[in-house]
């Protein structure tokens, strides 16, 4: 599985790479919303983990831009614990919303759930890489 992490904080993208090692996924990163949208088009990830608070193009804008051309699972991982922001992100096209900091086991369980649902919606049988 290929996971794209979009966060303007390079320390956070590196931390997520480490947290996702047990999934045996390929983790690619972008440190801006625009770069992230471009990487969705060029790298074809299976899932996006996206921060909300970014300069120039925030997470909601990234969701909206990606939804124009792709329906891959998008997980928001944000420090914002605000019901209004959760609703805004989900309305913008996000599939899940987790609050930082999140235990790695919870993060991985949510990733597995999103991938399972995406495969079920697409009528694709779960392959071995979806559970990695």
C-alpha positions as CSV (number, residue, x, y, z in Angstrom):
1,X,0.0,0.0,0.0
2,X,1.2,3.5,-0.7
3,X,0.4,6.2,1.8
4,X,0.8,9.9,1.1
5,X,1.3,12.1,4.2
6,X,0.7,15.8,3.7
7,X,1.8,18.1,6.5
8,X,3.6,21.4,6.5
9,X,5.8,20.2,9.4
10,X,8.7,18.0,8.1
11,X,9.1,16.6,11.7
12,X,5.5,15.3,11.6
13,X,5.9,13.7,8.2
14,X,9.1,11.9,9.4
15,X,7.3,10.8,12.6
16,X,4.4,9.4,10.7
17,X,6.9,7.5,8.4
18,X,8.3,5.9,11.6
19,X,4.8,5.1,13.0
20,X,3.7,3.5,9.8
21,X,6.8,1.2,9.5
22,X,4.8,-1.8,10.9
23,X,2.3,-1.5,8.0
24,X,5.1,-2.2,5.5
25,X,3.6,0.5,3.4
26,X,5.4,2.8,1.1
27,X,5.1,6.2,2.7
28,X,5.6,9.3,0.6
29,X,5.4,12.9,1.9
30,X,4.5,16.4,0.9
31,X,5.1,19.5,2.9
32,X,2.4,21.7,1.3
33,X,-1.1,21.3,0.1
34,X,-0.3,22.1,-3.5
35,X,2.6,19.6,-3.5
36,X,0.3,17.0,-2.0
37,X,-2.4,17.5,-4.7
38,X,0.3,17.2,-7.4
39,X,1.6,14.0,-5.7
40,X,-1.9,12.4,-5.7
41,X,-1.9,12.9,-9.5
42,X,1.7,11.7,-10.1
43,X,2.2,9.0,-7.4
44,X,-1.3,7.5,-7.2
45,X,-1.4,6.7,-3.4
46,X,-3.9,4.3,-1.9
47,X,-4.6,6.6,1.1
48,X,-3.8,10.2,2.2
49,X,-3.1,11.3,5.8
50,X,-3.6,15.0,5.8
51,X,-3.1,17.9,8.3
52,X,-5.7,20.7,8.3
53,X,-3.6,23.7,9.4
54,X,-1.2,24.5,6.5
55,X,-0.4,27.8,4.9
56,X,-1.5,28.7,1.4
57,X,-3.8,25.6,0.9
58,X,-5.3,24.1,4.0
59,X,-6.4,20.5,4.5
60,X,-10.1,21.2,3.6
61,X,-8.9,22.9,0.3
62,X,-6.7,19.9,-0.4
63,X,-9.7,17.5,0.2
64,X,-11.8,19.5,-2.2
65,X,-9.1,19.6,-4.9
66,X,-8.4,15.9,-4.6
67,X,-12.2,15.0,-4.7
68,X,-12.4,16.6,-8.1
69,X,-10.4,13.7,-9.7
70,X,-10.0,11.0,-7.1
71,X,-12.1,9.2,-4.4
72,X,-9.2,7.5,-2.5
73,X,-9.6,7.5,1.3
74,X,-8.5,10.7,3.1
75,X,-7.8,10.7,6.8
76,X,-7.4,14.1,8.6
77,X,-4.8,14.0,11.4
78,X,-5.1,17.3,13.2
79,X,-4.4,19.0,16.5
80,X,-7.8,20.7,16.1
81,X,-10.3,19.1,18.5
82,X,-13.2,21.2,17.4
83,X,-16.5,19.7,16.3
84,X,-17.0,22.4,13.8
85,X,-13.7,21.7,12.1
86,X,-14.4,18.0,12.1
87,X,-17.7,18.6,10.3
88,X,-16.0,21.0,7.9
89,X,-13.3,18.5,7.0
90,X,-15.8,15.7,6.5
91,X,-18.0,17.9,4.4
92,X,-14.9,18.8,2.3
93,X,-14.4,15.2,1.4
94,X,-12.4,13.6,4.2
95,X,-13.3,10.0,5.2
96,X,-12.0,10.0,8.8
97,X,-10.7,12.5,11.4
98,X,-8.2,11.8,14.2
99,X,-6.9,14.2,16.8
100,X,-3.1,14.5,17.3
101,X,-1.4,13.0,19.2
102,X,-2.8,9.6,18.3
103,X,-1.4,6.2,19.4
104,X,0.2,4.4,16.5
105,X,-2.1,1.3,17.0
106,X,-5.2,3.5,16.7
107,X,-3.8,5.2,13.6
108,X,-3.0,1.9,11.9
109,X,-6.4,0.5,12.8
110,X,-8.1,3.5,11.2
111,X,-6.0,3.1,8.1
112,X,-6.9,-0.5,7.8
113,X,-10.6,0.3,8.2
114,X,-10.5,3.0,5.5
115,X,-8.7,0.7,3.1
116,X,-11.2,-2.1,3.8
117,X,-14.1,0.2,3.2
118,X,-12.6,1.6,0.0
119,X,-12.0,-1.9,-1.3
120,X,-15.6,-3.0,-0.4
121,X,-17.0,0.1,-2.1
122,X,-15.0,-0.5,-5.3
123,X,-16.1,-4.2,-5.3
124,X,-12.5,-5.3,-5.0
125,X,-11.7,-8.3,-3.0
126,X,-9.3,-7.6,-0.2
127,X,-5.8,-8.3,-1.3
128,X,-2.9,-9.1,1.0
129,X,-1.4,-5.6,0.7
130,X,-4.6,-4.0,2.2
131,X,-4.0,-5.6,5.6
132,X,-0.3,-4.7,5.8
